[in-house]
Amino acid sequence: MSDNFSQLKDRFDELSMRLCDPTVIADPVAYQNLLKESAALQPIVDTITALERSREAEAEASALLNDSESDQELRTLAREELSAARAQTERLQQQLSRLLIPKDPLDDRDIIVEIRAGAGGEESALFAGSLYRMYSMYAEKCGLKVEPVSMNETELGGFKEVCFSVSGVEPYRRFKYESGVHRVQRVPETETGGRIHTSTATVAVLPESDEVEIEIRPQDLQIDTYRASGAGGQHVNKTDSAIRITHLPTGMVVECQDERSQYKNRDKAMKVLRARLFEQKQREQQSEIAADRRAQVGTGDRSERIRTYNFPQGRVTDHRIGLTLYRIDSILDGDLSEIIDALATAAQSQSI
C-alpha cells in the first residue's frame, strides 16, 4: 500500500479514538464534524483493507502454484484461487479509484428539499405527498434527520407544496440527483372510467449555506406574521406564529408555519432563503459546470423530466441513465439506494 493509503488509515484510526473522547463528545459541533469525516473515510478504509487481503491471497496462491513440490491437485486449486483473487483485486481497485475521486465540496452540506405539485391537479398534489413520504423513509434508512419547514396541504391529504430540511452525514450526496420533474402514471381513485392519468411534481434539492457565504441585509427583508392553518382549517394557531419573509432584491418569498414559536419559524424561513440564494449564486458562478452536470446525469435542473413512476406496470424508470426497476412499491417506501448508487456511478465514471 502507498504512503497515502497508510495516511488515510492512520487518520481514520485517529478519528475513531477522538470520537470516544468525552471532551469531543461534549462539543456537539466538533463531534458532528469528526463524525462526518469518519463516515466519509469508512468506505475508503474498508476497501483498502479488502484490497490488501486480496493481494495477499493472490501472492499465496501464486507461490503455491509455482512451488515445485505442490502436487497436481494443489496446483489446480491454487490456479482457481489465483484467478478469483485477481478478479477480486481488479474489482476492488476500480472501486477504490471511484472512492478516491475528489468529492463534490457540497456533499457534506445539510439540505433543503422543496416538492411542488405540477400538472395534474389534485392527483399531482397526492403524488407530491407520495414523494415526501418516499424521501422521508429513505432519509430514515440512511440515518438522516428530516424536519418539516412548511406544508401547503390539500383537502384530500396531498400537498401543493412541501418543504423540509435533511441533516446528518452527507445529505446532499444522497439527494443531489433528485432535482427535476418527477412523473407519475396511474389511475386516480376519483377516476371512475379506469383511465390512466399522467401527473407531475417538481423537486428542488438546495444545499444549505451559512451567513458568511450569503450575506442578507436586514433592510432587504420584508417580514410578515400571520396565523398558521392547515387544510380545512386544521391546526389553527391562536397566535400569529407563522412567518413570511420576502427578499426584496430578488422577490423570493419564503413561508414557515411548522413551529408554534414565531422565532423558530423565522430561523427556519431564513435557512430556506439562504439556501435559495446560495443556489442562485452557484448557478450564476458555475453555469458551465452546471451545464456539464446536466449533460451527464441531469443534476440540478428543475425543468428536466428525470423519472417516471408507472403504477400499472409496477416500474420506475430514471430517464437520465436508462435504468428501469420493476418494484415501484419498495421504491416509494424509501428503497432508493439502487437508483442513487447507479446515478452516482454514472457521474463518477465520467470523472475518472
N, C-alpha and C positions, 0 to 999 in steps of 0.2 A: 504494500500500500504506500502511496505517496505521502510526503510530509503534510500536504493539505488535508488528506483524509485523516491522518493522525490528529491534526489540529481540530478538525471537526468533532472527532470522537472525544478528545480531551475537553472541548468546550461543552459538549453535551453532558459529560460526567460532572463538570463543574456546575452546570445549571441544575442538575439533579440534586447535588449536595446543597446548593443555595436555596432551592425550593423547600428544603426541610429545615432551614434556619428560622427559628422563631422570630428573629428581628425582621427578616424579609417577609414572613407571613403577616406580621403586624402592620406592614406597609402595603395596603391594597394595590396602589398604583405600581409599585416596584414588583410586587408579586405577580400581578397580571402581565406586566411586560416580560418578565422572565418566563412565565408560563407559555406565552405566545411564542417566544424564541425557542423554547424547548420543544413545543409541539411542531414547529416548522422543521427542526433538526431531526426529530424522531424517525421519519421515514427514510431520510438520507443515511443516518447511522445504522438503521436496521438493514438497509440494502448493502452498505459497505460490509457489515458483519457477515451477511449471507454470501456476498461475493468472495470474501476471504475463505470461508468454509468451502465454497465451490471450487476455488483454485487449489485448496489443499487436497480435496477429493480427486481433482484432476492429476495432481502430482503423484498421489499414492497409486492411482490406477495406472498411470504411465510407468511408474517404477516397477510395479508388479508385472506389467506387460513385457517390459524389457529385461526382466530377471530371467537369466538362462536356466535357473533351477526350477522355475514355475512349470507345472505340467500343463497339458493342453486345456484341461477343464478350467484351471485357474486363469489362463490367458484369455479364454473365451469370455469368462466372467469379467475380467479386467477390461477387455475391449468394450463390452457393453456399458460398464460403469464409466469408462473414459468418454464414450460417446454422449452419455446422459449428462456427465459433468460439464463437458464442453458446451452443450446446448444450454444448460443452466447458466453457465458463466456468461455466454453471449447475451442471454435474455436479461440477466442482472446488470451487465454493462450498459445495455441500451436503457434500462430503467433508471440507472444512476445518471446517465447522460441527461435524461429528461428532468430528473430531480435537481440537477445542478445548473439548469438553465436559469439565468438571472430572473428573480421574481419580479412580478409587477409590484412597484412600490406601494400600490394602493391595496394589495391583497390583505394586509393586516387590519384595514380600516373597518370599524363598525359601519353599518349601512342604514339607509332609509329606503324602504320599498313602498312604492305607490302603485296601486292597482285601480284602474278606472274601467267602468263598463263602456263598451264601444257600440258597434252596430248590433241591433237585435232586441232593443227594448228591455223588458223585464227578464227575458231569458239571458241577456248579456249580463245583467246585474247578478243573477243567480250564478252564472259562470264565474264572475269576479269573486263571489263568495267561495266557490269551489277552489279557485286558485289561492285565495287567502288561507283556506284550510290546508291545502297541499303544502304550501310554503311553511306554515306553522309546524306541521308534522315533520317535514324534512329538517327544519332547524332543530327541533327537539331530538331527532335521531342523531344529529351532528353535535349535540351538546351545546347548542347556541340558545341564547335568551331572546325571546320575542316580547316586545312591548307595544301595544296599540297606541297610536298617536291621534288619529281621527278616523271616524267612520260615518259615512252617509248611507244609512240603511233604507231599504225599500219595504213596503208592506208585506211582501212575500218572503222576506228574510235574506234578500240579496243585498248587494252594495253598489250604489252608483259610484262610490269611491271609498277606498280604504287605504290608510297609510299606517305603517308600523315600522319600528326600529328592530334591528337584529344586532346583537353584540356577542362577543366571545372570541374564539380563536379563528382568525381568518374568515370572517363572514363574507367579505367582498369576493374572495377567491371562490367561494362556494356558490355565490349568487350572480356573479357578474355577467354570465351568459344568458340571463333570463330577461334582459331588457328587450322589449319589442312587442309585436302583436301576436297574441295567442288566439287561435280559432277553435271553436267547438262545433261539432256536428252531431245533433241528437234530436230526438222527438220530445218537445217540451210537454210537461204534464198538462198544460192547458190546451194542447193540440188534440182535437177530437178525431181528426182525419188520419192521424198516424204519419203525418208528413215530417220529414227531417228538416230541421231549421239550422241555419248557419249563423252563429253569433261570434262576436269578438270581444276581447278585453285587452287593454294595453298595460304593460308592466314597465316600470322605471326603477332601476336599482342605482341609488345615489350613494357614493362613499361619503362619510361624514368628514367635516373639516373642523379645524379649531379656529379660535379667534385670531391667531397670528396669521393664518393663511388668508382668511376672509375678514376684512375689517368692515363692520357695519356701523355707520354713524347714526346716533340716536335721532338726529334731525331728518334722516332719510326714512324714518319709520312712522306709520300711522297705526296706532294700536287701539282696537275697539274691543269692548267686552259685551257679552250677551249671555242669555240663559241657554244652557245646553238642553237638547232634546233629541230623542231618537224617533224611529218610525212609529207613527200613530200616537205621538205624544208621550212615548215611554221615556223613562229615565230623566224626567224633567227635574232640573235643579231649581232650588228656591233662591239661589243667589246667582249673580252674573259672573260665573266662573269660567265660561268659555272665552277663548281668545281668538281674535282675528288680527293678523299682522299684515299690513300692506307695505311692501318695499317700493317707495315712490319712484326711485330712478328707473326701475325695471318693470314696475307694475305687478310684480309677483305677489300673490295673496296666499297666506298660509293660515289655516284654522286648526285649533286643537280644543277638544272638549272632553277628552277622556278622563282627566283627573278632576276631582272636586275642588282642588286648590287652584286658584287663578294663577299663582306664581309657578306651580308645576306645569300648568298648561302653557304659560308663557315660555318657560325654558324649553319645552318640547317643540313649540312652534318655532323658536329661534334656531333650534338644532336643525329642523327641516329646512328653514330658509337658508341657513349657511350651506347645507348640503346642495340645495338647488343652485345657489350662486357659485359654489365650488365647481359643480358640474358644468355650468355655463363657462366659467373661466377655463376649465380644462379643454372644453371643446374649441374655444377661441384660440388657445395657445398651441393646441396639438391637433389641429384639423387634419394634417397629413397622416399622423399616426392613427387618428380615429378612422380615417378613410381606409387605411390598410387593414385595420381590425374588422371593419365591416366587410371587406373583401374576403377575409379569412373565415371568421365564424359569426359575423354579424353582431358583435357585442356593441351595446350602447345605442343602437339605432331604434328609436321607439316606433318609427313608421314601418319597419320591416316585419313582414309576417314570418315568424320564426318556427311556430309549432302548431300542429293540428291534433286535436283530441276527437277521435271519431268513435262515438259510442256504439252504433250499430255493428261495426266491425271489431270493436274492442281494441283499437290500436291507437298508438300515439306516434306521430311522425315529426321528427325535427328536420326541417327543410334545409338547414344550413349544411348538414353533413350527410343527409340522406339516410338517417337512422330511423327504422321503424320497429317498434316493440308492441307485441300483442298482449299487453297486460295493463290495460288502462286503469283498472280498479286499484291495483297496488301502487301505480304511479300517483294517482290522485290521493292515495293515502300516505304520500310523502316519500315513496321509494324512488327518489330521483337520482341516486348515485350513479347508475349506469349511464344515464344521459349526460350528467355533469362531467363524469370522467371522460366520456367519449369526446365531448366538446373541448375539454382541456387538452386531451391528447392531440386532437386535430390542430389546435392552436400551437402546441409545443412542437409538433412535427415540422411546422413551417418556420420555427425559430431555431431549430438545430443546425 
